[in-house]
Amino acid sequence: MTIATAIANPNIAFIKYWGNRDNDLRLPVNGSISMNLDGLFTRTTVTFSASFSTDNLFINSKPVTGKGLDRVSYILDLVRKRADTNDHADVTSENNFHAGAGIASSAAAFAALALASSKAAGLNLSEPELSVLARRGSGSASRSIPAGFVEWKMGNTESDSYAFSIAPVDHWNLVDCVAIVSAAHKKTGSTEGHAIAGTSPLQEARVADASHRLDLCRNAILQKDFEAFANIIEHDSDMMHSVMMTSNPPLMYWQSATVEIFHQVREWRASGLPVGYTVDAGANVHVLCLGEYAKEVEKRLREIPGVSDVLVAGVGGAAKVID
């Protein structure tokens, strides 16, 4: 029996990943940039044993079968092939944040799974190799392997599409105040959304401009230019959701409180408070601000009708083995 435990943070994408050029390999149609979220995590333990007859998955102490287990076994199969073993595994995983609600729970989950399963199988993969493995389970999981501010390059092949740090955790004191509008698990997950992204007539224009947005965002982060940063993350988020809304079938994740937060954030910034919003595939709004304003931003968000909670996270580190 071999066992390992790893933890990984979810990440918030500033330049979004939406749409694949290869759905099976999860090769994206454009690069993306994100920030890991400190304090929010998935902890995953993987145990391989010759005595197990099947793979078993438990998430937050509940057994999972069907598609959820199939996605995990897919990653385990890749690990087994690389480690030259046929042993099945027990996988236990827990989150300390809402899953399936647009807070990148799958990113943290598959990053932790990639690291824990490879270590339990006796492999010592490099950071790029871990990022590639995590990507096969969830594209955004590739970005939860490295630390801090992260860029995922689209690459040309299966092996060169991975994520890497563009700035360390302590580079810029940004804080993400996540306004929880809905803790419910979304009806249409990101995997299904990526598959239909190309049905939107707006996707081609979004992808064509992606390298320009990547440059703007990367430069804003490296130069700590908050105004430029806020403008580009809001623009990119709005573009992705425009694609979602015009896909076939259309995806509408926003709720009325989501839109109200957009209006409030822009008013706050116009009045001098350094804030900017971005939204992943869900109704919850990530409101980014400079660290010294986090308490004020959290307070204001809690006063907005429809906001049930606010999670506050600074810049997070790399996925790591803890046992």
C-alpha positions in Angstrom: 0.0 0.0 0.0 1.3 3.5 -0.9 -0.3 6.7 0.2 0.1 10.5 -0.2 -1.8 13.6 0.7 -1.7 16.9 -1.2 -3.4 20.3 -1.0 -4.0 22.8 -3.8 -5.7 26.2 -4.0 -8.4 27.1 -6.5 -7.5 30.0 -8.7 -9.3 32.9 -10.2 -8.7 33.5 -13.9 -8.0 37.1 -15.0 -7.7 36.2 -18.7 -10.2 33.4 -19.1 -9.9 29.9 -20.4 -13.1 29.1 -22.4 -13.1 26.6 -25.3 -10.7 23.8 -26.4 -9.1 23.0 -29.6 -8.9 19.4 -28.3 -11.6 18.5 -25.7 -10.1 15.1 -24.8 -6.6 16.6 -24.1 -8.1 19.8 -22.8 -5.9 21.9 -25.1 -7.2 25.5 -24.9 -7.9 27.8 -27.8 -6.1 30.6 -26.0 -3.7 31.1 -23.1 -4.9 32.4 -19.7 -3.6 34.2 -16.6 -4.8 33.6 -13.0 -4.0 34.0 -9.3 -4.1 31.2 -6.7 -6.4 31.9 -3.7 -4.8 31.5 -0.3 -6.8 30.0 2.5 -9.2 28.2 0.1 -8.1 24.6 -0.6 -8.8 21.0 -1.6 -7.1 18.3 0.4 -6.8 15.0 -1.3 -5.4 11.6 -0.1 -4.7 8.9 -2.6 -4.0 5.3 -1.5 -2.9 2.7 -4.0 -3.2 -1.0 -3.0 -3.1 -4.3 -4.8 -6.0 -5.4 -2.6 -8.4 -2.9 -4.1 -10.7 -4.3 -6.8 -11.9 -0.9 -8.1 -11.2 2.8 -7.7 -13.2 4.5 -5.0 -13.9 8.2 -4.5 -15.1 10.1 -1.5 -15.7 13.9 -1.6 -16.5 15.6 1.7 -17.0 12.1 3.2 -19.7 11.2 0.6 -19.1 8.4 -1.9 -19.1 9.5 -5.6 -19.8 7.3 -8.5 -20.6 7.8 -12.2 -19.0 10.7 -14.1 -17.3 12.1 -11.1 -15.5 8.8 -10.4 -14.8 8.3 -14.1 -12.9 11.7 -14.3 -10.8 10.7 -11.3 -10.1 7.2 -12.7 -9.0 8.8 -16.0 -6.2 10.7 -14.1 -5.4 7.6 -12.1 -5.1 5.6 -15.4 -2.5 8.1 -16.7 -0.6 7.8 -13.4 -0.8 4.0 -13.4 0.5 3.8 -17.0 3.4 6.1 -16.1 4.2 4.2 -12.9 3.8 0.8 -14.5 1.2 -0.4 -12.0 -2.3 -1.9 -12.1 -3.2 -1.1 -8.5 -6.5 0.6 -7.9 -6.9 3.5 -5.5 -9.0 5.0 -2.8 -9.3 8.8 -3.2 -10.6 11.0 -0.4 -11.0 14.7 -1.0 -12.4 17.6 0.9 -12.9 21.3 0.2 -13.2 24.2 2.6 -15.2 26.2 0.1 -18.3 25.9 -2.1 -17.9 23.4 -5.0 -19.4 23.7 -8.4 -20.3 27.4 -7.9 -17.8 29.2 -10.0 -14.9 29.2 -7.5 -12.7 26.8 -9.5 -13.3 23.8 -7.2 -12.3 21.4 -10.1 -9.0 23.3 -10.5 -8.0 22.7 -6.9 -9.4 19.2 -6.9 -7.5 18.0 -10.0 -4.3 19.8 -9.0 -4.3 18.1 -5.6 -5.2 14.7 -7.3 -2.4 15.0 -9.8 0.1 15.7 -7.1 -1.1 13.1 -4.5 -1.7 10.3 -7.0 1.7 10.7 -8.7 3.5 10.8 -5.3 1.6 7.8 -4.0 2.6 5.9 -7.2 6.2 6.7 -6.6 6.6 9.3 -9.3 8.5 12.6 -8.9 7.1 14.7 -11.7 8.4 18.2 -12.5 6.1 21.2 -12.1 5.4 21.4 -15.9 4.7 17.6 -15.9 2.3 18.0 -12.9 0.6 20.9 -14.7 0.0 18.8 -17.8 -1.4 15.9 -15.8 -3.7 18.2 -13.8 -4.9 19.8 -17.1 -6.1 16.4 -18.3 -8.7 16.4 -15.5 -9.6 20.1 -15.6 -8.0 22.7 -17.8 -7.9 25.3 -15.1 -6.3 22.8 -12.7 -3.0 23.3 -14.7 -2.9 26.8 -13.2 -3.3 25.6 -9.6 0.0 23.7 -9.6 2.5 26.7 -9.7 2.5 29.4 -7.1 1.3 33.0 -7.1 0.4 34.7 -10.3 0.3 32.1 -13.1 0.1 31.9 -16.9 -1.0 28.9 -18.8 0.4 28.8 -22.3 -1.8 27.1 -24.9 1.2 25.4 -26.4 1.4 23.4 -29.6 1.3 19.8 -28.3 0.0 17.7 -25.5 3.3 18.2 -23.5 3.9 21.9 -23.9 0.5 23.2 -22.8 1.2 23.9 -19.1 1.2 26.7 -16.5 4.1 28.6 -14.9 4.5 31.4 -12.4 4.9 34.9 -13.8 5.2 36.5 -10.4 5.6 35.1 -6.8 3.1 35.2 -4.0 4.6 38.3 -2.4 4.9 40.2 -5.7 1.6 42.2 -5.3 -0.7 42.4 -2.3 -4.0 41.7 -4.2 -7.0 40.3 -2.4 -10.0 38.5 -3.9 -13.3 39.2 -2.1 -15.6 36.5 -3.4 -19.3 37.6 -3.2 -21.4 34.5 -2.8 -24.6 35.0 -4.7 -25.4 31.3 -5.1 -23.8 28.3 -3.3 -25.8 25.9 -5.5 -24.0 23.5 -7.8 -24.3 24.9 -11.3 -26.5 22.9 -13.7 -24.1 23.2 -16.6 -20.5 22.6 -15.7 -17.5 24.1 -17.4 -16.6 20.9 -19.3 -19.9 21.1 -21.1 -19.5 24.8 -21.6 -16.1 24.5 -23.2 -17.5 22.0 -25.7 -20.2 24.4 -27.0 -18.1 27.6 -26.9 -17.5 27.4 -30.7 -21.2 27.6 -31.4 -21.2 31.3 -30.4 -20.5 33.7 -33.2 -18.5 35.8 -30.7 -16.0 33.1 -29.8 -13.8 33.7 -32.9 -13.4 37.4 -32.0 -12.7 36.6 -28.4 -10.0 34.2 -29.3 -8.5 36.4 -32.0 -7.9 39.2 -29.4 -6.7 36.9 -26.6 -2.9 37.5 -27.0 -3.5 41.2 -26.8 -5.5 40.8 -23.6 -2.8 38.5 -22.2 -0.2 41.1 -22.8 -2.2 43.9 -21.1 -3.0 41.7 -18.1 0.6 40.4 -17.7 2.0 43.9 -17.9 -0.5 45.3 -15.4 0.4 42.6 -12.9 4.2 43.0 -13.4 3.9 46.8 -13.1 1.3 46.7 -10.3 -0.9 49.0 -12.3 -4.3 48.4 -10.7 -6.4 50.7 -13.0 -5.1 48.9 -16.1 -5.6 45.5 -14.3 -9.2 46.2 -13.3 -10.1 47.4 -16.8 -8.7 44.3 -18.6 -10.1 41.7 -16.2 -13.6 43.2 -16.4 -13.4 43.4 -20.2 -12.2 39.8 -20.5 -14.8 38.5 -18.1 -17.6 40.3 -19.9 -16.3 38.9 -23.2 -16.4 35.3 -21.9 -19.9 35.6 -20.6 -21.0 37.1 -23.9 -19.8 34.0 -25.6 -21.6 31.8 -23.0 -24.9 33.7 -23.5 -24.7 33.4 -27.3 -23.7 29.7 -27.4 -26.1 27.0 -28.4 -27.7 26.2 -26.0 -27.1 29.6 -24.3 -25.6 29.6 -20.8 -26.7 32.3 -18.4 -24.9 32.0 -15.1 -25.6 35.6 -13.8 -28.3 36.4 -11.3 -29.7 39.8 -10.5 -27.3 40.3 -7.6 -24.4 39.4 -9.9 -25.3 42.4 -12.1 -25.9 44.7 -9.2 -22.3 43.9 -8.0 -21.0 44.9 -11.4 -22.7 48.3 -11.2 -21.5 48.8 -7.6 -17.9 47.9 -8.3 -17.7 50.3 -11.2 -19.2 53.1 -9.1 -16.8 52.4 -6.3 -13.8 52.5 -8.6 -15.0 55.7 -10.2 -15.1 57.2 -6.7 -11.5 56.2 -6.0 -11.8 52.8 -4.4 -9.4 50.4 -6.3 -11.7 47.5 -7.1 -12.4 45.3 -10.2 -14.6 42.3 -10.9 -14.4 39.1 -12.7 -16.7 36.1 -12.9 -15.9 32.5 -13.7 -18.6 30.0 -14.8 -21.1 30.8 -12.1 -23.1 33.5 -10.4 -20.5 34.5 -7.8 -18.4 37.6 -8.3 -14.7 37.8 -7.6 -14.0 41.4 -6.5 -10.2 42.1 -6.7 -8.7 44.9 -4.6 -5.5 46.0 -3.0 -4.9 44.4 0.3 -5.3 47.5 2.4 -8.9 48.0 1.1 -10.1 44.4 1.6 -12.0 45.0 4.8 -13.9 48.0 3.3 -14.7 46.0 0.1 -15.9 43.0 2.1 -18.1 45.3 4.2 -19.7 46.9 1.2 -20.3 43.6 -0.6 -22.1 42.2 2.5 -24.5 45.1 2.3 -25.7 44.3 -1.2 -29.0 42.4 -1.2 -28.6 38.9 -2.5 -25.0 38.4 -1.2 -25.1 35.6 1.3 -21.4 35.5 2.2 -18.0 36.9 1.2 -14.9 34.8 1.1 -11.6 36.7 1.4 -8.4 35.3 -0.1 -5.0 36.7 -0.8 -2.4 35.3 -3.2 -1.9 31.6 -2.8 1.1 29.3 -3.1 1.8 26.2 -5.1 0.2 22.8 -4.8 2.1 20.8 -2.2 2.4 17.4 -0.6 1.6 17.5 3.1 1.9 13.8 4.1 
